[in-house]
Amino acid sequence: MKPADPSFPPVRRLGLGDLPHCLDLAQDRSWPREERKWRLLLENGEGFGADAPDGGLAGTVVLTRYGTTAAAVGMMLVASRYSGRGLGHRLLTHVLAEAADATVFLCATEYGRPLYEKLGFETAGVVEARVGHFDTGGDPNTTRLAEPGRDLAALCALDAEVFGADRSHLLARLFAFAEQVRVAERDGEITGYGAAWPSGDKLFVGPIVAEDDAIARALVTDLARDADVRIRIDLHPRHEELIPWLAGRGLARASTTSFMVHGGRVLPGDRSRLVASFMSALG
């Protein structure tokens, strides 16, 4: 692996003051300029970056911790003019050291996967992004809007079972970040939840946590019911049986990424109930 160019300044912690440079870097790599998304990640995670010798940021990465047991890596970006100079390796090595003993996971494009493999990540499955105008098919509304005061504690408890880690700080922000958060119930007990939030010119439906496929379909349908734009959902491994249903409702495959875990570890929790990601940077 080629060492990082010594002309780059050391990796440093990023703050909200770096947000404009993060957006410029995203645009440089043909990613959308999503200020709300970056702000959420920088406020709830730990952003790291290297300043570019010619101004702005040469590269970024964000680590989001879930308690002490698990952590997500996202927004791994290197400016196009600095590609191939070892900066990605330096950033990822830094963030792995920061994660310490946590189980670290990420979503990798085909372009980024070779670097992740060299640093010890292994593919655990494929996340499939489905995009399109959603057809509710006349299905009735069977879920309800969640209320923070009424439902947050139960959502956090359910999510902890699924993730095997504490994501309560992130879920507390979900109500302000998302357009809507919905829950499914059976006999007064929450059996699933989901959210929908604007992402560029689309409505991103996720996360989706559900006890079974019927609940997952109900949550997706109700979250996408009134959307007048295309929706996107990032379907997690183990839920391929939902692909024909999503295709029948108008969502075509847009892209795939590799879901990777560092060091061959087994993820904590019961991931069979994790249907769709919050976003690729968060898992």
C-alpha positions in Angstrom: 0.0 0.0 0.0 1.4 3.4 -1.0 2.1 5.6 2.0 0.3 8.9 2.3 1.8 11.8 0.6 3.8 13.7 3.3 2.6 17.0 1.9 -0.8 16.4 3.5 -1.3 17.9 6.9 -2.1 15.4 9.8 -5.6 14.0 10.1 -7.7 16.3 12.3 -11.2 16.3 13.9 -13.8 18.1 11.8 -16.5 20.4 13.1 -19.5 22.2 11.8 -17.2 25.0 10.6 -15.9 22.5 8.0 -19.3 21.9 6.6 -18.9 24.1 3.4 -15.7 22.3 2.6 -17.3 18.9 3.1 -20.0 19.9 0.6 -17.4 21.0 -1.9 -15.6 17.7 -1.5 -18.8 15.8 -2.0 -19.5 17.8 -5.2 -16.0 17.1 -6.4 -16.7 13.4 -6.3 -20.1 13.8 -8.0 -22.0 13.3 -4.7 -25.0 15.6 -3.9 -24.5 18.6 -1.7 -26.6 17.4 1.2 -26.1 19.9 4.0 -28.7 18.4 6.4 -27.2 14.9 6.1 -23.6 16.2 6.7 -24.8 18.2 9.7 -26.5 15.2 11.2 -23.4 13.1 10.8 -21.0 15.8 12.1 -23.2 16.4 15.2 -23.8 12.8 16.0 -20.6 11.2 14.9 -16.9 12.1 14.8 -15.7 13.6 11.5 -12.1 13.4 10.5 -10.3 15.0 7.6 -7.1 16.2 6.1 -6.7 19.8 4.8 -5.7 20.1 1.2 -2.4 22.0 0.6 -4.2 24.1 -2.0 -7.2 24.9 0.3 -10.3 23.1 1.4 -10.4 19.5 2.4 -8.4 16.8 0.7 -10.4 14.0 2.3 -13.0 13.1 5.0 -14.3 10.1 6.9 -17.0 9.9 9.7 -17.1 7.5 12.6 -20.5 7.1 14.3 -20.4 5.1 17.5 -23.2 3.0 18.9 -22.3 2.7 22.5 -19.0 1.0 22.9 -19.8 -2.2 21.0 -20.4 -1.1 17.4 -19.5 1.8 15.0 -20.3 2.8 11.5 -17.8 4.3 9.0 -19.1 6.6 6.3 -18.5 9.6 4.1 -15.1 8.3 3.1 -14.1 10.8 0.4 -10.8 11.8 -1.2 -10.7 14.8 -3.6 -10.3 13.6 -7.2 -7.0 15.6 -7.6 -5.5 13.7 -4.7 -6.6 10.2 -5.6 -3.9 7.5 -5.6 -1.7 9.3 -3.0 -2.4 7.1 0.0 -4.8 9.5 1.8 -7.7 7.1 1.9 -5.5 4.5 3.6 -4.4 7.1 6.2 -7.9 8.3 7.0 -9.3 4.7 7.3 -6.3 3.6 9.5 -6.9 6.7 11.7 -10.7 6.0 12.2 -10.1 2.3 12.9 -7.7 3.3 15.7 -10.3 5.7 17.1 -13.0 2.9 17.0 -10.8 0.8 19.3 -12.5 -2.5 20.2 -15.9 -1.7 18.6 -17.2 -3.9 15.8 -16.8 -1.6 12.7 -19.0 -1.9 9.6 -19.5 0.1 6.4 -21.0 0.1 2.9 -18.5 0.0 0.1 -18.7 0.8 -3.6 -16.8 -1.4 -6.0 -14.3 1.5 -6.2 -13.6 1.6 -2.5 -13.8 -2.1 -1.7 -10.2 -3.0 -2.5 -8.9 -0.5 0.1 -11.3 -1.8 2.7 -10.3 -5.4 2.0 -6.6 -4.6 2.4 -7.4 -3.1 5.8 -9.2 -6.1 7.1 -12.9 -5.6 6.1 -14.8 -8.6 4.8 -18.1 -8.6 2.8 -21.1 -9.8 4.8 -23.7 -9.1 2.2 -25.0 -6.8 -0.4 -27.2 -3.7 0.2 -29.4 -2.9 -2.8 -30.7 0.6 -3.4 -34.2 0.6 -5.0 -35.5 3.9 -6.5 -38.7 4.9 -8.2 -42.2 6.4 -7.8 -44.0 4.2 -5.3 -47.4 2.7 -6.0 -49.3 2.0 -2.8 -51.6 -0.4 -4.7 -54.6 0.8 -2.8 -53.4 -0.7 0.5 -55.0 0.9 3.6 -53.0 2.7 6.2 -52.1 0.3 8.9 -49.3 2.1 10.9 -49.4 5.3 12.9 -47.3 8.4 13.3 -44.8 8.0 16.2 -44.7 10.5 19.0 -41.4 11.2 20.8 -42.8 11.4 24.3 -45.0 8.3 23.8 -42.8 6.1 21.7 -39.1 7.0 21.9 -38.2 4.7 24.8 -39.9 1.7 23.1 -38.2 2.5 19.8 -34.8 2.6 21.5 -35.5 -0.7 23.2 -36.5 -2.4 20.0 -33.6 -0.9 18.1 -31.1 -2.0 20.8 -32.3 -5.6 20.3 -31.8 -5.4 16.6 -28.4 -3.6 16.6 -27.1 -5.1 19.8 -25.9 -1.5 20.5 -27.2 1.8 21.9 -28.4 4.1 19.1 -30.7 6.2 21.4 -28.8 9.4 20.7 -29.4 9.0 17.0 -33.1 8.0 17.3 -33.7 11.0 19.5 -32.6 13.1 16.6 -34.6 11.1 14.1 -37.9 12.8 15.0 -36.5 16.3 14.1 -34.5 15.0 11.0 -37.2 13.0 9.3 -40.4 14.2 7.7 -42.2 11.4 9.5 -41.6 8.5 11.8 -44.1 5.7 11.9 -44.6 2.6 14.1 -46.4 -0.7 13.7 -48.2 -2.2 16.7 -49.7 -5.5 17.8 -51.6 -5.8 21.0 -50.2 -2.4 22.1 -46.6 -3.5 21.5 -44.4 -1.8 18.9 -43.3 -4.5 16.4 -41.5 -2.2 13.9 -40.7 1.4 13.1 -39.6 3.4 10.1 -38.8 6.9 8.9 -38.7 8.9 5.7 -36.5 12.0 5.1 -35.7 14.2 2.1 -32.5 13.4 0.3 -31.8 15.7 -2.6 -34.6 15.2 -5.2 -35.8 11.9 -3.5 -37.5 10.8 -0.3 -35.3 8.3 1.5 -37.3 5.6 3.3 -35.2 4.3 6.2 -34.4 3.1 8.7 -36.9 0.2 8.6 -36.9 -2.2 11.5 -39.7 -4.8 11.4 -40.6 -8.1 13.1 -41.5 -9.7 9.7 -42.0 -8.8 6.0 -45.7 -8.0 6.4 -44.8 -5.2 8.9 -42.0 -4.0 6.7 -44.3 -3.7 3.7 -46.9 -1.8 5.8 -44.3 0.7 7.0 -42.8 1.3 3.6 -46.2 1.7 2.1 -47.4 4.3 4.7 -44.1 6.2 4.7 -44.2 6.5 0.9 -47.9 6.9 0.5 -48.1 10.7 -0.2 -44.7 11.2 -1.8 -44.8 13.2 -5.0 -41.1 12.5 -5.7 -39.2 9.3 -6.3 -38.3 7.4 -3.2 -35.2 5.4 -2.3 -34.8 2.5 0.0 -31.5 0.7 0.8 -32.5 -2.9 1.4 -30.3 -4.9 3.7 -29.0 -8.4 3.2 -31.4 -11.2 4.3 -34.4 -9.4 2.8 -34.1 -10.4 -0.8 -37.7 -11.7 -0.7 -38.9 -8.1 -0.6 -37.2 -7.3 -3.9 -40.1 -8.6 -6.1 -42.6 -6.7 -4.0 -40.6 -3.4 -4.3 -40.2 -4.0 -8.0 -43.9 -4.5 -8.4 -44.6 -1.2 -6.6 -42.3 0.7 -9.0 -38.9 0.6 -7.4 -36.1 -0.5 -9.7 -32.6 -1.4 -8.7 -30.4 1.7 -8.8 -27.1 0.5 -7.3 -25.6 -2.0 -5.0 -22.9 -1.7 -2.3 -21.0 -4.3 -0.3 -21.9 -4.4 3.4 -18.5 -5.0 5.1 -17.4 -5.8 8.7 -13.9 -5.4 10.0 -11.9 -8.3 11.2 -14.3 -11.1 10.4 -16.4 -10.3 13.4 -20.0 -11.3 13.9 -22.3 -8.3 14.2 -24.1 -7.9 17.5 -27.9 -8.0 17.8 -30.6 -9.6 15.6 -30.0 -8.1 12.2 -32.8 -10.3 10.7 -35.1 -7.5 11.7 -33.1 -4.7 10.1 -34.8 -4.3 6.8 -33.4 -1.0 5.5 -30.6 1.4 6.4 -31.0 4.9 7.9 -28.4 5.9 5.3 -25.3 4.1 4.0 -23.1 6.2 6.3 -25.0 4.9 9.4 -26.0 1.4 8.6 
